[in-house]
Amino acid sequence: MRQIVNFNANWAFSKEAAAVPAALPTDWESVQLPHSWNAVDGQDGGNDYYRGTAYYAKTIVKADLPAADRWYLELQGANSSADVYLDGKKLAHHDGGYSTWRVDLTADLKAESLLVIAVDNAPNETVYPQMADFTFYGGIYRDVSIICVKESHFDLDYFGGPGLAVTPEIEGKDAKVTIQTWVTNQKPGQTLRYTICAKCGREVAAVESADTKAVLEIKDVHLWHGRKDPYLYTAKVELVEGGNVIDHVSARFGCRTFKIDPNNGFILNGEEYPLRGVSRHQDRWGIGNALLPEHHEEDIDLICEVGATTIRLAHYQHAQYFYDLCDERGLVLWAEIPYISKHMPTGRENTISQMKELVTQNYNHPSIVVWGLSNEISIGGSTEDLLENHRILNNLCHEMDKTRLTTIAAVSMCKMDDPYLQIPDVVSYNHYFGWYGGDTDMNGPWFDKFHAMHPNLPIGCSEYGCEALNWHTSDPRQGDYTEEYQSYYHEELIKQLFTRKYMWATHVWNMFDFGADARAEGGENGQNHKGLVTFDRKYKKDSFYAYKAWLSDDPFVHLTSKRYIDRVEDVTKVTVYSNQPEVELFANGVSLGKKTAKDHFFRFDVQNVGETKLVAVAGECRDESVIRKVDTFNEAYRLVEKGTILNWFDVVEPAGRLSLNSKMGDVLKTFRGKLIFMGLMKKVMGGKKGEKKKGGMKAMGFEINADMMSMMNGFTVLRLFTLMGGMMNMNFTKEDLLNLNKKLNRIRKPR
């Protein structure tokens, strides 16, 4: 009978070693798996975290293992490439840091052997990802086991798979369930016993034969119906010899139908089931990717609390334990490989192998409905090699899995008529109108335009969001990193996206802040702060509750801006989020009235005198906060960006005149403003006329067409120049910007 031995404890580890050791080193660091060597330096900013080779070593004592005919080493995640050595002999190499893979140790395993695993996360041109806005943590950051089996056993060699594939097909009130298995060294006389059990453990179907495929029937099938009823069956297959079970495999599965309709969105078991949810990166503060089960459980609890029905598991294969939790809790999933940002002609084979692993290892999860081919891969344009790579992946997914669809996450700059969009079954776009330029009100109309252009192609929003830290204001502005602007942004996006039923799925970027060591934004380097929850999972930002108000049925009320206490205005605006029909607000015990709000966002004007205790009441729910009148703005609430030439609040803004804080669209509406920027663009483009392309111009690698101009018009002048300086490696001095501000101050704002 198969036995699995956890092999996480007591490894020797070194980043300094230059080669595979001949004996177990006594001077290396002692670590327990899961482990990442970038848990600190991959989150502190500077883009200087260690990327290279590190070594893990441990002795295997054969007598300590269960008796078996074959012993397999299983690694569930080692980023990003790894080599396995046994007593100095190289047994295997694997590329791809997010999937399970196995190595047969049997032929070389001695009574006592030294196992060494060399893991490498150094940059290269063949293994994805290589360019992305997150940290590529090095390490063996998931479980390691030794699987002990008989000579005849269920397959352990094919792309890390579980050895069986379960395919349910709904037929009226019943289900036909095909179970395919793969047996290594199957011998005459051996049989396979197939069993399906209900959630309670009761056997509902069984058959025994010598065939590696069986079809069983479930009468009056209980459907898996997302968050409402995530019912799971268990399929079990036993390899029987002489009446004894010598190996077994099992998988939970769900019976459900789905389709994605270009007009009505996601349909689950014949019912409209809107997919409104979040994206998730797996890492954590001070831990990196080396998560324990309780970390996954806390994440799924938070995602369920916000009311999400779907998760985009970005941008790679996640832990099997998390997929299992999603099956149990009814979250509908988008699963993808890390084919992201930069297309590498030398990386095609790696995209294929990672996709084979993703599909093979996750085929049985009912939560997964789409396989993601790539993310923002066309950011530099669609080449024929890129398109061919996508066609190969798309065809591969359909060959391996007849039951699911394919998708991509396209970047804003990808034109609506790009041939890349015609390859997958459904598409989604990553849009940040209202954060990286543009205005929040551009989002809905953009999707309407796409839907009108492609009425038969389902469209969704795979990323949208903005950053927020512990900064606060009563006058939120795009780019200020305040919790109040993030709240405003998500309020607007919720109303635009959730009311367009044709959108097959929407995924907030991101559920949690995450490590991105190259980032230097918002006053805390090394992180992307677009999460609805902080990196350590200890603080739910106000925007978390905006989604909870729309998506969750659990009664609650939430007063926003609790951390924004000191306020200078005489009358301050207070927002309350709730999924209840009516909210009453009290100020120092005095009712300010009851309000209703169809959008779940309740607004109150509050006299700001002295210190005021606010209490919001909705049904049986209540929440409290405090505000306090001050004479001058508390500068502790305002981000002063380190290394920034100029902050937006330092800019002189005469009444009725333009300034660096004006939107580019307003500046370009004026004749003098156009002249100023024609001269600046000529300078930026190196004195050239620009690369003409069908009426557009190329800059920063993107075609500046009508859609790009519309987005750029939403930037403030200061924010646009800050972005251009970073992307084009140009230096704008404080004097340059102040001089430009003086010129703009001479121009009246357009009416």
Secondary structure as UniProt FT lines:
FT   STRAND          3..6
FT   STRAND          11..14
FT   STRAND          29..31
FT   TURN            37..42
FT   STRAND          53..61
FT   HELIX           62..64
FT   STRAND          70..75
FT   STRAND          78..79
FT   STRAND          81..86
FT   TURN            87..88
FT   STRAND          89..95
FT   STRAND          101..104
FT   HELIX           106..108
FT   STRAND          112..120
FT   STRAND          139..140
FT   STRAND          144..149
FT   STRAND          153..154
FT   TURN            159..160
FT   STRAND          164..171
FT   TURN            172..173
FT   STRAND          174..181
FT   STRAND          183..184
FT   TURN            188..189
FT   STRAND          191..197
FT   TURN            199..200
FT   STRAND          203..209
FT   STRAND          213..218
FT   TURN            219..220
FT   STRAND          224..225
FT   HELIX           226..228
FT   STRAND          229..230
FT   STRAND          233..241
FT   TURN            242..243
FT   STRAND          244..253
FT   STRAND          258..261
FT   TURN            262..264
FT   STRAND          265..268
FT   TURN            269..270
FT   STRAND          271..272
FT   STRAND          276..280
FT   TURN            285..287
FT   HELIX           293..306
FT   STRAND          310..313
FT   HELIX           320..329
FT   STRAND          332..336
FT   HELIX           345..347
FT   HELIX           348..362
FT   TURN            363..364
FT   TURN            366..367
FT   STRAND          368..375
FT   TURN            377..380
FT   HELIX           384..400
FT   STRAND          405..411
FT   TURN            412..413
FT   TURN            416..417
FT   HELIX           419..422
FT   STRAND          427..430
FT   TURN            433..435
FT   HELIX           440..442
FT   HELIX           443..453
FT   TURN            455..456
FT   STRAND          459..463
FT   TURN            478..479
FT   HELIX           483..497
FT   TURN            498..499
FT   TURN            501..502
FT   STRAND          506..508
FT   STRAND          514..515
FT   TURN            517..518
FT   TURN            522..523
FT   TURN            525..526
FT   STRAND          527..528
FT   TURN            535..536
FT   HELIX           542..551
FT   STRAND          557..559
FT   TURN            562..563
FT   STRAND          566..567
FT   STRAND          571..578
FT   STRAND          582..587
FT   TURN            588..589
FT   STRAND          590..596
FT   TURN            598..599
FT   STRAND          601..607
FT   STRAND          611..618
FT   TURN            619..620
FT   STRAND          621..629
FT   HELIX           635..637
FT   TURN            642..643
FT   HELIX           648..650
FT   TURN            655..656
FT   TURN            660..661
FT   HELIX           664..667
FT   TURN            668..669
FT   HELIX           671..684
FT   TURN            685..687
FT   STRAND          691..693
FT   TURN            694..695
FT   STRAND          696..699
FT   TURN            700..701
FT   STRAND          702..704
FT   HELIX           706..713
FT   HELIX           717..727
FT   TURN            728..729
FT   HELIX           734..745
//
